[in-house]
Amino acid sequence: MNKGILGLLSGLLGCAAIASFSPMASADVVAMSGHICKGFAPHNQDRYLRFKDGGIQNVSYDKEIKVSCPIQTDMTAPTFNLIVRPTNAANFSQTIYCDLRELDKGDWVQRNVRKSKSFPPGISNSLEWMGLRRSNSANRFDLVCTMPPRTTIGLIAME
């Protein structure tokens, strides 16, 4: 992703939302999820969402909550990889499910790629979508994740 687009996106999403992330070398942080993600539905479950340290947390002890995160991509790149880093704060293993959706201008889902990952308590893991390309240059992507109780999504990165 070129630095001009990073600057533009930084202005749109807030300076803290986008920065280089050194452990992934060539990756750019698209957003710390707390800056762009929001409760998907039903909205009465938003009370269980907290934004902390740039991430979004499900603080419920017994409810799964869906969150939606728009993904900003470099429109000139032919392909890209997306990495999502969830953390499990519960004291038991859980599975997180995320759907990367390609949407057309009318917000109709053109393609859906589901990933899931089980991870033990207190551990961060990653979900990765590699070699993605748009089926139409006018389309956009968003990420819809079902967050189990006591989980956090803190990083959404693209390379």
C-alpha positions in Angstrom: 0.0 0.0 0.0 1.6 3.3 -0.9 2.2 6.0 1.7 -0.1 8.5 -0.1 -3.1 6.2 0.4 -2.0 5.6 4.0 -1.9 9.3 4.6 -5.4 9.7 3.1 -6.8 6.8 5.1 -5.1 8.1 8.3 -6.9 11.4 7.9 -10.2 9.7 7.3 -9.9 7.2 10.2 -7.8 9.1 12.7 -4.1 9.1 13.0 -3.9 6.3 15.5 -5.9 4.0 13.2 -3.2 3.4 10.7 0.6 2.8 11.1 3.3 0.5 10.1 3.4 -2.7 12.0 7.0 -4.0 12.1 6.4 -7.7 13.0 4.8 -8.3 9.7 7.6 -6.5 7.8 5.8 -5.4 4.6 2.3 -5.2 6.1 0.4 -2.1 6.8 -2.1 -1.9 9.6 -5.4 -1.1 8.0 -7.0 -0.3 11.3 -6.9 -1.1 14.9 -10.4 -2.5 15.0 -11.8 -0.3 17.7 -11.5 2.7 15.4 -13.7 1.3 12.6 -15.6 -1.8 13.8 -19.1 -1.6 15.1 -21.8 -3.9 16.3 -23.5 -5.6 13.4 -26.9 -6.6 14.8 -28.9 -6.6 16.9 -27.7 -3.3 18.2 -29.0 -3.9 21.7 -25.9 -6.0 22.1 -23.6 -3.0 21.6 -23.6 -2.6 25.4 -21.3 -5.6 25.5 -18.7 -4.0 23.2 -15.8 -2.0 24.6 -13.1 -0.1 22.8 -9.7 -0.5 24.5 -6.1 0.0 23.4 -7.3 0.3 19.8 -9.2 -2.9 19.8 -12.8 -3.9 20.2 -13.8 -6.3 23.0 -16.8 -8.5 23.7 -17.0 -8.1 27.5 -20.0 -10.4 27.9 -19.5 -13.7 29.8 -22.2 -15.6 27.7 -23.1 -13.8 24.5 -21.5 -14.0 21.0 -21.6 -10.7 19.2 -21.2 -9.9 15.5 -19.1 -6.9 14.5 -18.6 -5.4 11.1 -15.4 -3.8 10.0 -15.0 -2.0 6.6 -11.6 -2.9 5.0 -9.7 -0.1 3.2 -7.7 -1.5 0.4 -5.2 -0.1 -2.1 -7.4 0.2 -5.2 -4.3 -0.2 -7.5 -3.0 -3.5 -6.0 -4.0 -6.5 -8.0 -4.0 -8.8 -4.9 -3.7 -8.4 -1.2 -3.5 -10.4 2.0 -5.6 -9.7 5.1 -4.6 -10.7 8.6 -6.9 -10.4 11.7 -5.5 -10.9 15.2 -8.1 -11.9 17.8 -7.3 -12.6 21.5 -9.1 -14.9 23.9 -9.5 -13.6 27.4 -11.8 -16.3 28.6 -10.5 -19.2 30.8 -11.5 -21.8 28.2 -10.8 -22.5 24.5 -13.1 -20.7 22.0 -13.5 -20.4 18.2 -13.9 -17.1 16.4 -15.6 -16.9 13.0 -15.0 -14.2 10.4 -16.5 -13.7 7.0 -14.6 -11.5 4.5 -17.3 -10.2 2.2 -16.9 -8.5 -1.2 -19.7 -6.1 -1.7 -20.9 -4.3 -4.8 -22.1 -0.7 -4.9 -25.5 -1.7 -3.8 -24.1 -3.5 -0.7 -25.0 -6.9 -2.2 -22.6 -9.7 -1.2 -20.8 -10.9 -4.3 -18.4 -13.3 -2.5 -18.0 -14.5 1.0 -14.9 -16.3 2.4 -15.3 -17.7 5.9 -12.4 -18.5 8.2 -12.5 -19.8 11.8 -9.8 -20.4 14.4 -10.0 -22.1 17.7 -7.6 -20.8 20.3 -6.8 -21.5 24.0 -7.3 -19.0 26.9 -5.1 -15.9 27.0 -3.7 -16.6 23.5 -3.7 -14.4 20.4 -4.1 -16.1 17.1 -4.5 -15.0 13.5 -6.9 -15.5 10.7 -5.4 -15.0 7.2 -6.9 -14.5 3.8 -4.1 -14.7 1.1 -4.0 -13.6 -2.5 -7.3 -11.8 -2.5 -8.4 -9.8 -5.6 -11.6 -8.0 -6.4 -14.0 -9.5 -8.9 -14.9 -5.9 -9.9 -12.8 -2.8 -9.3 -15.8 -0.9 -8.0 -16.4 -3.4 -5.2 -15.3 -3.1 -1.6 -14.6 -5.5 1.3 -15.9 -5.7 4.8 -15.2 -8.2 7.6 -18.0 -9.6 9.8 -16.7 -11.5 12.8 -18.7 -13.4 15.4 -16.9 -12.7 18.6 -17.3 -15.3 21.4 -17.6 -14.0 25.0 -14.4 -12.4 26.4 -12.6 -12.0 23.1 -10.8 -9.0 21.5 -10.1 -8.1 17.9 -7.1 -5.7 18.0 -5.4 -5.7 14.7 -6.6 -5.8 11.1 -3.6 -5.7 8.7 -3.1 -5.9 5.0 0.0 -6.6 3.0 
